Amino acid sequence: MLVHGYMDAGGTWDRVAPALAARGLRVLAPDMRGFGAGARAPAGSYYHFVDYVFDLSDLVEALSPGEPIALVGHSMGGTIATLFAGTFPERVARLALVEGVGPPDNPVEVGPVRMRGWIEQVRAARARGKGRPTFAHDEALRRLSANHPNVAPEVLEHRLPHLAEDAGDGRIAWHFDPLHRTTAPTPFFAKLFVEFAKKVTCPVLFVSGGPLGYHPPDESDRLEAFAKVTRVELPSAGHMVHWTAPEALSPLLAQHFGCAGASVT
């Protein structure tokens, strides 16, 4: 199971999933709720982070009811995967975190500020209505490049169809619910993440994108909470490892999952 990150979609694993499938694995890469073709939150509800963990649990129970799975999470997907693996350690045989040990830590006093900001942002989103901004193809690419300055233009061109959809009249719109532009009310607490990591019993692979990747100051502390962890760095990959270095990432995952004949060169 390949779990994508924030503002991403399952389709962008398309240069990793086939390599794993060729090793004999059944590979699933869902669009998480509110992203890509994932279900949208109904009116009056929201995308609370725990919903993703529940969704993943439902997927695992439906698609692999009697067998533990090999689980991969990138960025936000790594946090989802860790929370799931810590909650249901018996359901995960192998865990791989690709640039995915959580966002920056938050002090508890930020809670009231986050709550107020969330309510104000959601109200503003409601006031804007259901209309979405649309863009010409080149403008969408420019915006994508601004968010991912270290990703080659040809890679962004390949990724764009997974992240945007036809809006008519030759224009496109981002393929995510605009509510994702708002900041969730629940802060991230690194100490809580560590408690989930401590409950993970399977071998864990952590893949870093090197200096251009995302690294919270306490990254090592978070990783040390896992009982069995192997760390690998792909020095020039940056944060979007599965976009920029699929040919290096795929064999690492295959080897970690014990695929026959898998080797890393």
Summary of the structure (lengths in Angstrom):
residues: 265
radius of gyration: 18.4
end to end distance: 24.2
largest distance: 55.8
contacts: 816
relative contact order: 0.18
helix: 45%
strand: 14%
